[in-house]
Every structure is written in C-alpha cells, then in structure tokens.
Amino acid sequence: MPTVACPECKEEVFVDADTEQGDVVFCDECGADLEVVGLDPVELDSFDDSDYDFDDDDDLDDDDDY
C-alpha cells in the first residue's frame, strides 16, 4: 500500500493500490479530504468540494411526481 505526504499536514497518508486518479482519500491526522491527482508517483492535492458537481440532473428531477 503506497503512502504519500499529506499536502496539508505533511503526515503520511495510505493510498490503496487500486486507487484511481480523481479518487478522494482522507488524512487521518488532520482530517483533510485529498484528491489523487497523480499515480506514478502518487500525488495528492487538497480536495475542494465546491468544484465537485453534486447535482446530477439525470438522477433527480424536482418536477417528477411519484
């Protein structure tokens, strides 16, 4: 299991071998959510969820009647 330094606190973060670029991992030490931005070598960056599109119009529609 690869490890990489957290960009926030510099502690080691364990990254599963099957982790893919774009996945979000968690730093146990500081609690930061981190995005995997590189794989060879593994690189992490702070995950800003304001850039993430939580609204998927294909799944939910407020106008649907159930």
Order of alpha helices (4+ residues) and beta strands (2+ residues): beta-beta-beta-beta-beta
